[in-house]
Amino acid sequence: MIDKNKMPLAVGVAFVAFTTQFGGGFASGAQIYSYFINYGIWGLLLPLLSQFLLAFFFWYGLRYAFLHKTYDYRAFGDSFYGKYKVLFSNLYEITYLILIATATSAAFATGGSTLNSLFGIPYWLCTLVVGAFIFVISLYGTNLVRKCASTLSVLIIVGLLVVLLPNIAVQSGTIMESIGRLAAGELPVGSTESGLIGAAVKSAILYFAFQLPSIGLMYQHTEPLTDVKQVDRAAVYMFLCNFAAMMLSIIGMLAIAFKPELEGASIPMLVFVSSGVGKTVLTPIISILIILGAVSTGVNMIAGIVTRTVNALERRMPSSKRESGHMLRSAIAAMIFTVGVWGISQVGLMAIIRKGYAYLGYAGFISVLIPFVLSMLHMGPFGKDESAS
């Protein structure tokens, strides 16, 4: 793994955000198509909006968490929501459970299905392997999660470059042709959208809203920071890394936007690779990226709720007893949540999971977006700097 001591903490925090957002769904190309390319030419412009909003709101929340020393989402909520904490902190608990149930179970299912297709071993065993890795990493706390996220981020970014750059170069003519057709009002294969900017903006904001609740797993990563400027830098790195990765993938996917093979494809990125160069080598690389993306999402999600649960237990204990048994408490919490999500992934409730994503977006609006906006209106976008108090 990458030595976290040789990497600025702000970069490590940004990489955790990267691996949380860009999981198996992103690596497969499915999210990129559904939320952006599906809406025509606007899909080339609106990632700027969604990634700016996400980085800005993450910055606002992480800045508050650092200044107020609220290093898990419950501590954050009880401090941030003030006299309304009984309502909003508990609502966010529900939001985070929806997040765990949907995004993490989808990560299990995606990683398990990909392993199954690669090696032909039983699906349940594949998801068990994914779950074991997630359990071990999330068990050992924030530092290892950030270190693992940094390593996985570099692997995912390098893998994307290896897959996308040569194929973009080879298929540049097709990509330019697709851009021209989109600009002329044509929509890609399988799209049922109108092509109007209103629907595209709504989709970009929905993508942002769906990703926003994952901010709860980020608060723990502000604890080792020493200066609020590190939060500022982390937000900038987060935006640049996430926006660049998304745009590179969108440009690549334009090579297949009008190919009939895209119709009904569950992994559009494989269609992209098969239509370009290096299919024999790049197909397993894409499969590995999907697995890494799924694992990284699962690790970050489980680690967040383990930190919140263990902190809640230890706050009720005398300080002399908190250290002894900390690892055991973390292990029990990690096991409970990992096994629970693994169980959801076994029953194949993908229709319920898809509905869960919609509920997650609505819950994120109520429990995160609206309170954050009201706080900004009350205190200004920079809030009150209490670092000196």
Phi and psi in degrees as a GROMACS rama.xvg file:
@    title "Ramachandran Plot"
@    xaxis  label "Phi"
@    yaxis  label "Psi"
@TYPE xy
-69.0088  136.622  ILE-2
-73.2189  113.222  ASP-3
-66.0711  -21.4598  LYS-4
-71.2073  -19.4969  ASN-5
-97.3718  2.65508  LYS-6
-121.164  130.886  MET-7
-54.7158  141.377  PRO-8
-59.1171  -36.2589  LEU-9
-61.0775  -36.7232  ALA-10
-67.3748  -42.0613  VAL-11
-60.3258  -42.243  GLY-12
-63.4993  -43.4387  VAL-13
-61.848  -37.1494  ALA-14
-69.6592  -33.4072  PHE-15
-61.8906  -44.7127  VAL-16
-61.5773  -38.13  ALA-17
-62.5566  -49.4857  PHE-18
-70.8939  -22.8024  THR-19
-72.0571  -44.075  THR-20
-76.9727  -44.0346  GLN-21
-98.6871  80.2907  PHE-22
-96.4659  -150.43  GLY-23
-62.1934  -35.8264  GLY-24
-62.7004  -37.4561  GLY-25
-71.1428  -47.9962  PHE-26
-60.4846  -31.7394  ALA-27
-75.5531  -17.2216  SER-28
88.7249  -6.97008  GLY-29
-66.1544  -44.5368  ALA-30
-65.624  -42.5043  GLN-31
-57.8326  -45.0926  ILE-32
-65.9799  -48.5243  TYR-33
-63.7225  -42.361  SER-34
-94.4487  -18.2089  TYR-35
-129.481  -64.7629  PHE-36
-59.7168  -33.7907  ILE-37
-56.8904  -19.9314  ASN-38
-103.06  12.9976  TYR-39
84.1947  -149.257  GLY-40
-61.8823  -26.1149  ILE-41
-65.5177  -20.9165  TRP-42
-64.9541  -17.1667  GLY-43
-84.245  -18.0386  LEU-44
-104.557  -34.8298  LEU-45
-78.0447  -15.795  LEU-46
-56.6717  -29.7457  PRO-47
-60.631  -42.0037  LEU-48
-66.7113  -51.5098  LEU-49
-64.0473  -39.9226  SER-50
-74.4371  -34.0087  GLN-51
-65.1373  -47.1894  PHE-52
-59.7937  -42.947  LEU-53
-65.1082  -46.177  LEU-54
-64.6927  -38.8084  ALA-55
-65.3076  -46.6084  PHE-56
-71.4877  -35.2068  PHE-57
-61.7478  -43.7497  PHE-58
-58.9087  -44.4194  TRP-59
-63.2196  -45.7748  TYR-60
-67.6881  -43.1709  GLY-61
-67.9891  -34.9867  LEU-62
-62.6718  -43.94  ARG-63
-63.4893  -45.3274  TYR-64
-60.4774  -40.8377  ALA-65
-66.1926  -48.1014  PHE-66
-67.024  -30.7061  LEU-67
-105.331  3.41814  HIS-68
55.7363  45.2584  LYS-69
-107.215  97.6129  THR-70
-100.57  10.3019  TYR-71
-141.959  164.217  ASP-72
-68.7534  -25.4181  TYR-73
-73.5667  -43.9592  ARG-74
-61.8689  -40.0956  ALA-75
-60.5064  -49.8938  PHE-76
-62.1268  -44.0822  GLY-77
-62.9642  -32.4126  ASP-78
-81.3592  -47.3289  SER-79
-69.5453  -42.806  PHE-80
-81.0305  -12.4932  TYR-81
57.0307  -125.786  GLY-82
-70.0109  -10.7895  LYS-83
-99.0161  12.9904  TYR-84
-64.573  -31.7896  LYS-85
-58.9343  -39.418  VAL-86
-78.8572  -56.4704  LEU-87
-78.3021  -34.337  PHE-88
-65.0265  -41.1324  SER-89
-70.9132  -34.0422  ASN-90
-65.1024  -39.6622  LEU-91
-67.9426  -32.2947  TYR-92
-56.6011  -44.1282  GLU-93
-64.759  -42.7966  ILE-94
-58.3125  -44.3676  THR-95
-68.644  -35.3159  TYR-96
-65.1601  -38.6639  LEU-97
-62.4856  -41.6686  ILE-98
-59.79  -46.6309  LEU-99
-61.5666  -47.1641  ILE-100
-65.8558  -34.7472  ALA-101
-89.9546  -63.5827  THR-102
-64.1663  -41.5477  ALA-103
-74.7489  -39.6604  THR-104
-66.3686  -34.636  SER-105
-65.3072  -36.4381  ALA-106
-64.3796  -43.6699  ALA-107
-58.0832  -48.6291  PHE-108
-64.9185  -41.7062  ALA-109
-65.2742  -49.4435  THR-110
-62.4604  -41.8739  GLY-111
-65.2613  -42.1242  GLY-112
-65.0052  -38.6018  SER-113
-67.9746  -43.4018  THR-114
-61.6046  -40.5016  LEU-115
-61.2453  -42.29  ASN-116
-70.956  -30.6941  SER-117
-74.722  -43.8787  LEU-118
-115.24  -10.5142  PHE-119
72.77  11.1958  GLY-120
-83.4112  159.496  ILE-121
-55.6054  144.945  PRO-122
-58.864  -44.6115  TYR-123
-62.0149  -35.3722  TRP-124
-70.5222  -37.0481  LEU-125
-62.2665  -45.287  CYS-126
-67.6881  -28.6818  THR-127
-66.9262  -39.4089  LEU-128
-63.6427  -44.998  VAL-129
-60.1562  -44.5664  VAL-130
-64.2056  -38.3689  GLY-131
-63.0058  -42.3505  ALA-132
-64.7844  -44.8388  PHE-133
-61.6137  -42.7688  ILE-134
-60.6773  -47.8788  PHE-135
-64.1193  -45.064  VAL-136
-67.5348  -46.541  ILE-137
-67.8323  -24.3191  SER-138
-65.4294  -35.4422  LEU-139
-92.2222  12.8489  TYR-140
92.3221  -179.147  GLY-141
-58.4014  -45.1141  THR-142
-61.1074  -44.1204  ASN-143
-70.1299  -37.3417  LEU-144
-61.0578  -45.5538  VAL-145
-64.7535  -40.1399  ARG-146
-64.8427  -43.1275  LYS-147
-64.6685  -42.2152  CYS-148
-61.7488  -40.4154  ALA-149
-61.8046  -44.2255  SER-150
-64.1775  -48.5088  THR-151
-64.2188  -37.425  LEU-152
-60.7349  -46.2871  SER-153
-62.2306  -42.9369  VAL-154
-63.1848  -43.2651  LEU-155
-65.9701  -44.321  ILE-156
-64.1638  -45.3544  ILE-157
-62.1503  -43.8002  VAL-158
-61.1054  -42.8994  GLY-159
-60.983  -42.5964  LEU-160
-62.9771  -42.4027  LEU-161
-62.9832  -39.57  VAL-162
-78.9402  -45.0047  VAL-163
-81.1253  -46.3074  LEU-164
-58.5985  -51.2273  LEU-165
-64.4423  -35.1649  PRO-166
-74.0237  -34.2945  ASN-167
-64.2448  -41.9733  ILE-168
-61.9231  -46.2843  ALA-169
-68.6339  -36.3619  VAL-170
-103.299  21.0277  GLN-171
-59.3623  -36.7681  SER-172
-62.3463  -44.6927  GLY-173
-64.1785  -39.5961  THR-174
-62.4648  -45.5337  ILE-175
-64.1114  -37.5233  MET-176
-63.7914  -41.4781  GLU-177
-63.7451  -41.4061  SER-178
-60.7646  -41.7138  ILE-179
-62.8402  -41.9255  GLY-180
-67.6317  -39.1481  ARG-181
-65.1314  -42.2204  LEU-182
-63.4851  -28.7537  ALA-183
-81.6597  -2.30197  ALA-184
105.306  -3.38988  GLY-185
-70.893  151.194  GLU-186
-112.953  151.773  LEU-187
-68.4592  169.227  PRO-188
-56.275  132.536  VAL-189
84.8494  -6.20943  GLY-190
-75.8103  137.564  SER-191
-116.248  15.3961  THR-192
-84.3684  170.29  GLU-193
-85.8436  -22.6591  SER-194
84.8446  2.05717  GLY-195
-80.7108  150.219  LEU-196
-65.9943  -31.7457  ILE-197
-58.6704  -46.2153  GLY-198
-65.9432  -36.6518  ALA-199
-67.252  -42.2381  ALA-200
-63.7416  -41.4317  VAL-201
-60.0157  -41.411  LYS-202
-65.4292  -41.7792  SER-203
-63.9975  -40.0894  ALA-204
-70.0755  -36.8741  ILE-205
-62.7314  -40.3642  LEU-206
-61.1166  -45.3593  TYR-207
-59.8682  -45.8868  PHE-208
-65.0363  -36.5426  ALA-209
-66.7282  -35.1797  PHE-210
-81.0559  -26.3894  GLN-211
-58.8326  -41.3054  LEU-212
-58.4575  -19.3535  PRO-213
-69.7112  -4.25202  SER-214
-59.0455  -27.0329  ILE-215
-59.8748  -29.4677  GLY-216
-83.9387  -5.84964  LEU-217
-89.1198  -23.5127  MET-218
-58.8749  -36.1605  TYR-219
-60.8082  -24.452  GLN-220
-83.8126  -0.322981  HIS-221
-87.5868  -11.7539  THR-222
-60.6346  -43.2302  GLU-223
-79.355  -6.07729  PRO-224
-68.5915  150.111  LEU-225
-115.875  -8.75118  THR-226
-151.477  141.524  ASP-227
-62.7872  -24.0462  VAL-228
-64.6718  -24.4032  LYS-229
-66.8708  -33.8552  GLN-230
-64.6866  -42.6504  VAL-231
-59.6122  -46.5138  ASP-232
-65.2804  -39.7613  ARG-233
-59.2366  -40.5262  ALA-234
-65.7509  -40.016  ALA-235
-64.7148  -47.3675  VAL-236
-60.8144  -39.8546  TYR-237
-58.8951  -48.8095  MET-238
-63.0204  -48.3099  PHE-239
-62.9125  -45.4436  LEU-240
-66.4712  -47.6492  CYS-241
-67.778  -41.824  ASN-242
-66.3186  -42.933  PHE-243
-63.5861  -43.9553  ALA-244
-63.6327  -42.0405  ALA-245
-66.1935  -44.6168  MET-246
-66.5735  -38.0589  MET-247
-61.6748  -41.7338  LEU-248
-67.9713  -40.2377  SER-249
-63.3361  -44.9739  ILE-250
-59.5776  -43.5245  ILE-251
-62.253  -43.7721  GLY-252
-66.2769  -21.7609  MET-253
-63.5629  -19.5688  LEU-254
-65.223  -23.0097  ALA-255
-117.695  10.099  ILE-256
-57.9333  -28.4113  ALA-257
-117.308  18.8935  PHE-258
-87.7397  133.511  LYS-259
-58.7488  -28.6804  PRO-260
-62.7075  -19.7456  GLU-261
-69.3721  -25.8456  LEU-262
-58.5067  117.215  GLU-263
75.6955  5.06811  GLY-264
-70.3035  127.85  ALA-265
-80.6196  -25.2959  SER-266
-126.868  83.5758  ILE-267
-56.715  -30.1236  PRO-268
-63.8719  -30.2784  MET-269
-69.1755  -34.2124  LEU-270
-64.0669  -41.2321  VAL-271
-60.9443  -47.0597  PHE-272
-65.2815  -41.742  VAL-273
-68.7916  -19.4817  SER-274
-93.0789  -2.9744  SER-275
-112.987  -133.101  GLY-276
-115.209  156.876  VAL-277
69.1882  32.8785  GLY-278
-55.7958  -42.9585  LYS-279
-61.1203  -39.6424  THR-280
-85.7843  -41.1459  VAL-281
-78.5587  -25.3785  LEU-282
-61.0822  -49.6033  THR-283
-64.2883  -30.7355  PRO-284
-64.3055  -44.3956  ILE-285
-61.7589  -40.907  ILE-286
-60.9605  -42.3423  SER-287
-64.7092  -40.5025  ILE-288
-60.8262  -40.7979  LEU-289
-62.4845  -42.8326  ILE-290
-65.0471  -46.0428  ILE-291
-61.1187  -41.7633  LEU-292
-63.0678  -42.1248  GLY-293
-64.1348  -44.85  ALA-294
-63.9245  -42.9011  VAL-295
-62.7139  -41.2001  SER-296
-62.534  -47.0332  THR-297
-61.1931  -42.9597  GLY-298
-59.8434  -48.6346  VAL-299
-63.7774  -41.2563  ASN-300
-66.3006  -49.7485  MET-301
-64.7225  -41.3797  ILE-302
-60.1877  -37.5532  ALA-303
-63.6355  -45.1063  GLY-304
-76.6396  -27.6883  ILE-305
-65.6194  -45.6133  VAL-306
-59.7712  -45.1993  THR-307
-61.9899  -44.6475  ARG-308
-66.6773  -47.4652  THR-309
-66.5971  -40.4768  VAL-310
-60.677  -40.5444  ASN-311
-63.8008  -40.4066  ALA-312
-66.8122  -43.8212  LEU-313
-75.6516  -23.0882  GLU-314
-64.3857  -24.1136  ARG-315
-88.9677  -2.10635  ARG-316
-101.067  152.823  MET-317
-61.5282  146.157  PRO-318
-57.2479  -29.3904  SER-319
-68.5315  -20.9138  SER-320
-101.499  -6.45483  LYS-321
-68.6316  -38.7962  ARG-322
-69.5658  -45.0342  GLU-323
-72.0391  124.854  SER-324
88.2127  2.85124  GLY-325
-61.2538  -44.951  HIS-326
-65.1204  -38.5898  MET-327
-64.2511  -43.6779  LEU-328
-63.1735  -40.7473  ARG-329
-63.5228  -40.9884  SER-330
-63.8992  -42.9842  ALA-331
-64.8236  -45.1497  ILE-332
-63.0686  -46.098  ALA-333
-61.2694  -40.4951  ALA-334
-65.0568  -44.4375  MET-335
-60.813  -49.0418  ILE-336
-73.2527  -35.9272  PHE-337
-66.2729  -45.2203  THR-338
-64.8156  -39.2296  VAL-339
-61.0471  -46.8023  GLY-340
-68.8338  -38.8845  VAL-341
-57.6348  -40.8653  TRP-342
-61.8333  -41.5222  GLY-343
-61.6936  -39.8065  ILE-344
-67.7963  -19.6641  SER-345
-78.2976  -29.0646  GLN-346
-86.5704  -3.22115  VAL-347
67.3225  39.1008  GLY-348
-86.1711  55.0288  LEU-349
-67.1622  -31.7335  MET-350
-65.4341  -41.3746  ALA-351
-67.2304  -38.6446  ILE-352
-62.5175  -41.2876  ILE-353
-63.4433  -39.336  ARG-354
-65.9826  -34.7053  LYS-355
-60.144  -37.1734  GLY-356
-61.4277  -41.4854  TYR-357
-64.1549  -46.9128  ALA-358
-60.3619  -36.3605  TYR-359
-62.902  -42.1374  LEU-360
-62.1367  -44.939  GLY-361
-65.0051  -42.9844  TYR-362
-63.7207  -36.6169  ALA-363
-65.2149  -37.5025  GLY-364
-60.3179  -44.9984  PHE-365
-76.5336  -43.0114  ILE-366
-91.2033  -17.5156  SER-367
-124.78  -57.7485  VAL-368
-61.7867  -53.5247  LEU-369
-62.8109  -48.3956  ILE-370
-60.4994  -37.6068  PRO-371
-63.6777  -44.4999  PHE-372
-63.8559  -43.1942  VAL-373
-62.5236  -39.0049  LEU-374
-64.0706  -41.6586  SER-375
-63.8906  -39.4396  MET-376
-66.275  -33.4543  LEU-377
-78.3345  -43.9808  HIS-378
-110.042  -4.47917  MET-379
91.9618  160.217  GLY-380
-64.2949  -18.5115  PRO-381
-99.7537  -3.04576  PHE-382
64.6026  -166.224  GLY-383
-104.696  120.823  LYS-384
-80.4067  104.223  ASP-385
-101.663  16.0143  GLU-386
-65.75  -23.1469  SER-387
-92.7056  -8.20227  ALA-388
